[in-house]
Amino acid sequence: DGDYGTVLNRFLIQAAIGYPLTVHGTGGQTRAFIHIRDSVRCIELALNSPPAKGDRVEIFNQMTETHRVRDLAEMVAGLTDAKVAYLPNPRKEAPENDLIVENAKFLALGLEPTTLQAGLLDEVVEIARKYKHRIDRSRVPAVSGWTRELSASVERDPEGKRLKSVS
C-alpha cells in the first residue's frame, strides 16, 4: 500500500493500474534491494561457510544493489510508460542519503546476484500486470499525515478512519 509498502512494490502496482508513480520529496533516499531467491542463497552461503572457532564476528550485507527512489521510479516508468509524480514527503527523513553497502563477502562465496536490470524488473512488472485486478485502488496512494504540516491535507488514514492526532 501507499503508506507502508516497499517502494518497488508500490511503483509496480501503481504502474500496473495506470496510477502515477509517487515519489515523496526529492526521491533522493537510497534503498537496498535483493531478490528473495538471492536472500535465501545468502543464508545458504553463510551457513555453509561458518567462521572458525575464535574468529571475529563478520558482517555480511544481504543485498545485491542500491538505487535512489527517483532513479527506480524512472526505471519502472521506462518499462511501463507510467508517469512519475513528485509529492511532499509525509515522513520526517533526510531528503537525500547515500546508503553505502557492499556485498563482496557474499560475492566471494559464490553469490550470483539477480538484478533489476538483468530481467528481474521485467519479471515483476509482468506479475503486477497479471494481478492488477486484485488491487484496491483506494489503498495505492499514501494518505497518512505523518507530520503536523501534512495532516491538514489528509482526508483519512489507511484504515479509512479520520485522523485524530499527528505527532
Secondary structure, 3 states (H helix, E strand, C coil): CCCCCCHHHHHHHHHHCCCCEEEECCCECEEEECCHHHHHHHHHHHHCCCCCCCCCCCCCCCCCEEEEHHHHHHHHHHHHCCCEEEECCCCCCCCECCCCCCCHHHHHCCCCCCCHHHHHHHHHHHHHHHCHHHCCHHHCCCCCCCCHHHHCCCCCCCCCCCCCCCC
